[in-house]
Amino acid sequence: MKATVKKKEANPFSFWDGRLIFDIEERVRGEIRENNRDFDSSIDDDNDDSWLLNRFRFGATIKPVSWVKLYGQTQDVREAFSDRANIPGVRSAEGDDTFDLRQAYVSLGDVKKFPLLLTIGRQAISYGDSRLVADSRWGNFGRTFDALRFRFEEPHFWIEPFLARPVQIKRHDFDDSDAADNFGGVYFSTDYVPKQTTDLYFYYRDKNDNQADLDPTNRVDPEGTWNGPAARFATVGARVKSNPDAWNGWDYAAEAAYETGDLYQSTTDSRRFDLSAFAAHVSGGYTAKKLPWSPRVGLEYDYASGDHNPNDNNSESFQNLFPSNHDKYGFMDEFGWRNIHDARAQFNVKPVKKLDVEFDCHAFWLADTHDFWYRSNGLSTLRTRTPDGRDVRTIGARNFAGQEIDLSATYEVNKNVKVQGGYSHFFAGDYLRDTGPADDADFGYLMAIFTY
């Protein structure tokens, strides 16, 4: 009997023999949050609410020959049914940003035929496990850079130097990159070590806030409070990660980074801090593929240093750069990779082929209570003063922040439609009780993603 060959389904958005391809993404997510930003049930503010987030993206790829690729993508982002101001970044709002340019780049090269590739223009960039440089996938806007990347690729390694400026989201205005924020580096990845990927990287950020920045409302913000103060520092790091199915069900990953350079308080305060900071990640797990539902059990630990003395000219507070943090330090987005200890236990099952269920339990401590509690963007803080006006860094607060449990499920309806939902609860810890309100918090969401 002849074997049946499954015919590849034609792409209805592909034209000109594949030289012109359109892509579409529509994502809708409903969220409900209670006490997430203040851990204070006595206040019913605009973040104790529910809202609907919508994101529409439309892109086009033109590839007249194998070594030339042009790509453009627009994006329309809306927040509805919310008491928050629809201004991106104001009081944690996603906000509105009507049709804008998300990506527009040209790539020159075909690494299948020649090892060099040059990419110029507005583009999404992600390296490694997205802990330091990434497109922020959970956020409604994502993250792109106006960048130049040069890639050299051989069968067992690639190396990519780049220069970039992060794109700023501006409501009712064209999103442009921050001319005062220059970011560059080199990323190297190889599979020479058997059964794993090994990465080395060097980043350098030169953020000069001598020129005024814009806050999300398009007002002049000379202190740069919406994207951090001036800074000039280098980050050197390494990462290893096991290859899928290489260790008979076992998996592992580890990453470490060190930072050195200068941080500045603000443009109105000329104090300079000598930065010396460190961060590390280690995780491992086992998947029992022969058991029903293919359960996986995993353990993880994340650390990032905090500043030990706010009154000297040194800073040990790790700078989180441009991460995608949502799936790493709790789904409630209360933490970033800065001034943190995070111990995580993870359990995954696959009840049916298209359904993935995940349960996580996190325990959080501040690495140093002389520094602040930093949220998922690595810049905004939970609270800076106690209710009676004292600096939270000087009161001797205990460092246990609390525990978070996350339950999520993802169902792939078909290759174009995916549905995800989840619930999270935060159990307030000693640090919250020592610095102010300490009520538990809740978060729930339901999301549908359509891609073509």
N, C-alpha and C positions, 0 to 999 in steps of 0.2 A: 504494500500500500504506500502511496506517495505521501510524504510528509507535507502537512499543510503549512504554508508560509503566510504568516500574518502580514497583510498589507499595511504599510505605514500610512496613518491617517493624514490626509492633506491638510495643510495649514490654510484656512480661509483668508488669512491676512497676509499671505505671502504672494508677491507678484514679481513679474519680470524674471522668471526662473530663479527666484530666491534672492535676487539682488535688492529687492525692496520688501521689507517686512515691517508691519505695524504691530505694536503691542499695547495692550490695555490692561489696567488694573483698577478695580473698584473695591475699596475696603470700607466697611461700615462697622463701627464698634459702639456699643452702649456700655456705659460705666456707671457704677454707683459707689460712692465713697462716704465714709463716716469717720470723723476724727483723724483723717490721714495726715494732715499737715500740722496740727497743733496738739493732738492727743488730749483734747479738752471737750468733753461732752456738754459742758455748761454753755458753750458758745455754738450757735447754729449759724455758721458763716457760709460764704458762697462756695466753699469746697466740701461742705457737708451736703451733697446734692447728687443728682444724676444728670447725665447729658448724653448726647449722641454725637459721635465724631465720624466725619465722612472724608474720604480721600480718594480722588480720582486722578489717575495718571494716564497719559497718552504719549506713546513714543514711536519713533520711526527709525529704522536702520536702512541705510543705503550702502551697498557693497558692490560697486561696479566691477571690481577685480578683487582677487583674494587678498591683496596686500593693502587695500584701502577700505576703511570703514568709517562712515559718518553716522553719528547717532544724535538725536535730539529728543527731549522729553519735557512735556509740560506737566504741571501739577496744580490741582485745585483742592484746597483744604478748607473745611468748614467745621464749626462747633455749634450745635443747636440745643435748645431746651436747657440752657445753663444760666445760672444766676451770675456766673463770672463774666467779667468783661471779655469780649471776644478779641482779645489782643494777645498775640503770641508771647508767652513767657510771663505775663503779668499774673501774679498769684497762682502760678502753676497752670494757667489756662493754655490749651492748645491754640485756641483762637482761629481767626479766619485769615486766609491768604489766597485771594482769588487768583485765577489762572496766571501762573508765573512760570519762568524757565527754570526747570530743575537740573537738566543736563543738556550739554551741547558740546560734543567733542569730535575730534578726528583721530583715528588710529592709523599709523603707517607701518606696515610690516606684516609678515606671515611667518610665525615662529615654526610652522611645520616645514617651511622651506629654507628659512634663514633665521638665525637666533636673535635678531634685534627687533624691537617693537617700540615705537614712539607714540604716546598718547598725549594730546594737547587739548585743553578746554575744560569746561565744567563737567565734573564727573564724581561718581560715588567711589570712595576708596575704603577698603577694609583689609587689614592685615591680621594674620594669626587668628586668635579666638575673639577678636574685636574688643579687647580690654583697654586698648589705648588709642587706636585709630580705626574708625569704622563709620559706616552709614548707620545712623540710629534707627533701627528697624521698627521698634515699638512706637516711637513718637510719630505723630501724624505727619510731620514735615520731613522726617529723615534728615540726613546731613550730606551735603556735597561740598566740593572744593573747586575753585578755579586753579587748575594744576597742570604741571608738566611732569610726565613720568617716562622714564627711559628704561626698558627692560631687556636684559640679556638672559636667554634661556637655553639651557642644554638639557639632555635627557634626564640627568640626575640632580640638577640644581638650577635655580634662577636667582638673579640679583636685580634689584630695582631701586635706583636712585630717583628722588622726586623732589619737587618744589611745589608748595601749595599755599593757598589762602582760603580760610573757611568762608563759606557763603552765609551771609546774614539774612534772616527772614524779616522782611519789612512789610507791615500791613499796608495795603493800598498803594504800594510802591514797588518798583522793580528790585528784586533781590540781587544785591551785588556783594562781592567779596570784601573783606575787611583789609584795607591797604596797610593798616597798622599791625596786622597779625601775620607774620611770615613764618611758615612752617616747612621744614624739609627734613630729609634723612635718606637712609639706605636700608632696605630690607633684603635679607638673604635667606633662602630656604633650600634645603637639600634632603634627599632620601638616602644618602650614602650610609648612614647608620641603619642597619637592617631593621625592618618592621616598624619604623617610626619616621616622622617628619621632625627635622631639627632646624630651628630658625634662629638667626641672630639679627639684631637691629640696632640702629642708631638714629635718634630723632633730635632735632634742634628747633626750639621755638624762640622767635624774636618778636615779642609783642610790645610795640612802642605806643604807649597811650599819651604821648605828648600832643597828639591830635585828638579832637573830641570824637567820641563814639556816639552812636545812636542807640537809644533804648528801643524796646519793641513798639513803643508808641510813636517812633520817629522824632522824638525830642532829643536835643543835644544832652549827652550824659558824660561830662568831662572826666568823671572818676571811673568810667568803664565798669560800673557795677553790674551790667548785664552780661559781660563776657570776661570779667576778671580784671585785675590790675595789670600793670606792665610786668613783663617777665622776660628773662633771657636765660635759658637753661637747656642742658642736654640730657637725654635719656638713653641709657645703654641697657639692652636686655637680651634675654635668650628664652627660647620656648622649645619644649619637646612634646610630642603627642603621638600616641600609638596609632598605627594604621588600622582601619576597620578590619575585623576578622583575622588579625594577625596573631593573636595570643589565646586562641581557643576560648573565647568568651570574655577574657580579661581586657581591660582598657585602662589607660593612664594618661595624664597630662600634667605638665608643670611649667611654670613661667616665673621669671624673676627680672626685676628692673631696678636700676639705680639712677638717681637724678642729682645733678650738680649744676650750680649757676647762681643767678640773682633773681630775687623777687622784689617787687616794689609795692609799697602800701597803696598808693594812688597818685594821681597827678597833682593833688593838692597836699600830699604828704610825701616828702622826698626820702623817707626812710628806706634803706636798702637792706634786704635780708640775704644772708648767704645760705643757699639751699643745699641740703644734703639729706636725701630721702630715699626710702627703699620700699619695695612692694614685692609680694610673692604669692603664688598660687600653686596648689597641688591637689590633684584629685585622682580617684581610681574607682573602678567598679567591676562587677561581674554580671554577665548576661547568661541566664540558663536557657539556651535556645531550644533544648530538647524538652523542656517542661511546657505545659499548657500556658499560653499567654506570654511566653518568652520574658519572664520577669528579669529586671535589672535592679541591682542594689548598688548604690554608690555613696562614697564619702568624699568630702571636699573641705579644704581650708583655704581661706583668703586672708591676707594681711597687707595693710598699708600703713606706713608710719605717720604719726601725728607730731605736731610741734610741742616740744617739752616746756618752752618758756616764752610766753608772748611778749616779754619785756626786754629780751636781748636782741641782738642783730643776726641771729641764726634762725633758720626755719627747717624743721624736719618733716613738714607736712607734704606728703606725696601729692604731686599734681597729676590728675587723671586724664589730661589732654582731651581727646575727642572720642570718647568710648561709645559702645552700645551696651549699657549696663542692665537693662531690664530683666533679662533671664539669669542674671548672675548673682545678685545680692538681694533677692526677694522680689516678687512680682509687684509689691506695693510701691517700689521705687523710692524707698526711704533712705537708701544708702548708695554711695559710690565707692570706688576703690581709693579711699583716702581716709586716714585715721580710723582704721577699722580692724577688728578681728571678726571673722565670720566662719563659724563651723556649720557645715551643711550635711544633712543626710537626705538621700534621694531614693525613691522607689518608682520604677516605671513598669507598666504592663501593657500588653497589646491584646485585648480581649478578642478582637476580630482584626482582619487584615488591614482595614482602613482606619482603625481607631487606636489612638495612643492616649494613655492616661498616665499622668505624672503627679506624684506627691512629694513635696519638699518640706523639710523642717530646718529652719535657720536659728542659730543662737548668735546674737550680736554683742560685741563689746567695743567701746571706744579704745583705740590703742593708747591714747593719752588724753585725759580729761582737761589738760591745760590747753587743748585745741578744741575746735568746734565739732559738732556732728554735721557731716556734709551729706547732702542728698545726692540723688543719682547723677546729676550733672557735674558733681565734684566742685561746685562753686557755692550754690545757695546752702544756707545753714538752717538747721531745725529751729534753734533759738539762740540768741546771743546774750540775753539777760534773764534773770529770774523775775518773778512777778513783783518783787520789791526793789528791782533795779540793779542788782548786783551782776557783775560779769560772771557768766557761767564757768569761765576758765579759772577762776580764782577761789571758788568756794569749797574745793575739795570733794566734788561729787564722786560717787561710786561709778565705775565704768561699765557695768552691765546695762546695756540698752534695752534688751528684751528679746523675745522669740517671735518668729513668724512662721505660720504654716501656709502652704500654697497647694491648692488642688486644681489641676487643669486637665482638660480633655480636648483633643483635636481629632476631628473626623473629616476624612477626605471623601467628599461626595463623589467627585470624579477628578480628572486631571486639571480641570479648570475651576473647581469650586471647593473651598475648604471652610469648615466651621469650627470655631474654637470658643471655649467658655472656661471660666474659672472663678474660684473664690479664695480669698486670703483673709487671715485674721492675725493681728499683731497683739501680743501680750506685753504690755508695758513693763519695763524693768526699773532697776534702782536709779539709773541716771535720770530718767524722766521724773521720778518722784523727788529726786534731790534738786532739780532745776525748775520745776513748775508742774503744770497739770500732767497727770499720768493715767489717762483713761485708755482702754484698749481701742483698737481701730479695726475697721472692716473695709474690704474692697471686693467688688464683684464685677464681672464683665461678660459680654457675649459678642462675638465678632464673626463676621462673614467676609471672605476674601474671594473675589472673582478675578481670574487672570486669563488672558488670551494672547 
